[in-house]
């Protein structure tokens, strides 16, 4: 079939778009011009206002009679000596001090108040409009972030009315200069004022008290321990801990004892049991020392005669007549002197923990000493089943110890006492047996408020007796880690005794604190490895 071409049809003409009317075009252009003019005028007005504010600020700054008296700390001021709150005294001479801002508030354009805090103590500071102090300086002072560290210079005066919210109620600082040393963040994880109350029994977060203030749990406090340590109560508790340690060392040194420092990394779990922390030590296993006990005995064998150590011990836990008299006198000395030397700190702690001031010491200055079986008899008389203890199969349970503490407080009017002559079956392998009755040992425990704070005993010093005692406890004297210890006794070792004190437990029970973590600087437990 031949190709052919067919005629095409003509396309219908397209209807052109309607053109805008002439009037509409003029209106759109006019509106655009109006908007542009309006925007320009608005921008010019904003720029003029900004320039005016800048000029006013510059003028105010130029007219600020106090601009050299506040703000960043000048180098010239950094060299000026400062004083502590306990050195404050009323007078007209200027004094300088460094403190934290506990609270800041502007009363008016002419008046502001600061509450300053130093090691838990608080003193009020006042700043008022009075040449050369300016409104700008007052505004700056009243707007300081809580917990910032500032340097304040001023006059110490006596207020007309004692300041009940301050620790130092009869003095206040009238500010002349105030400089920033270290500014705190605006939002803190918790406020010191909220941590000043005892932690609640509940661990539930986000609770409020009747006044709407946050209730800070123990977990929150320990998670933010640096802030928690700034409270007046925590400051006082740490002073007590420091004092107990100092008094212990003081008594031991005066008695002729030598301060030693034993290894905290050991090659074997030499004290037996599973309560050890295993670590990697280069290409072998090592352990954190459970106690300095074996090293102290080795020092005695090294002719050091009398030794002591203040150091941490590491236990993987989910939670001798002459020596006994010495240890009793030591504890009575520590507890008596703490009461005398730290009376003000105890009074501070008592505001939060009422038991802090009611610890009962022996009235004659001598510790109450009872035999283990005397304790068994007291508990049995109170209706407690003591059959296992009478068969020497078990030590006292924690509940029994606490109940015995209450019985002794009631009967003997003391919170501090000693139990002597524990059964051999419940004591460590290095404990010396009582020569009068081999069922018992020359060992003792010290108690405060019915809880143990010290355990000690006369130690075995004869190598044959020591090895036999180890075997009776299921320990192998040839086990790795015992060689150096036992060799010390093979070379001859004098008779000796010793014991270990728990610093945090002494502080806790003396002050009647509800939790030992409150007596620990940075507590560690199965759930806590920070901060």
ABEGO torsion letter per residue (X at the ends): XBBBBBBBBBBBBBBBBBBBBAAAAAAAAAAAAAAAAAAAAAAAAAAAAAAAAAAAAAAAAAABAAAAABEBBBAAAAABBBBBAAABBBEABBBBBBBBBABBBBABAABBBBBBBBGGBBBBBBBBBBOABBAAAAAAAAABBBGBBBBBBBBBBBBABBBAABABAABBBBBABBBBABBBBABBABBAAAAABBBBABABBGBBBAAGBBBBBAAAAAABAAAAAABAAAAAAAAAAAAAAAAAAAAAAAAGBBBBBBBABBABBAAEEABBBBBBBEABBBBBBABAAAAAAAAAAAGAGBBBBBBBBBBBBBXXAAAAAAAAAAAAAAAAAAAAAAAAAAAAAAAABAAAAABBBBAAGBBBBBBAAAAAAAAAAAGBBAAAAAAGABBBBAAAAAAAAAAAAAAAGBABBBBBGBBAAABBAABBBBAABAABBBBBBBBBGGBBABBBBBBBABAAAAAAAAAAAGBBAABBGAAAAAAAAAAEBBBBBBBBBBAAAAAAAAAGBABAAAABABBBBAABAOX
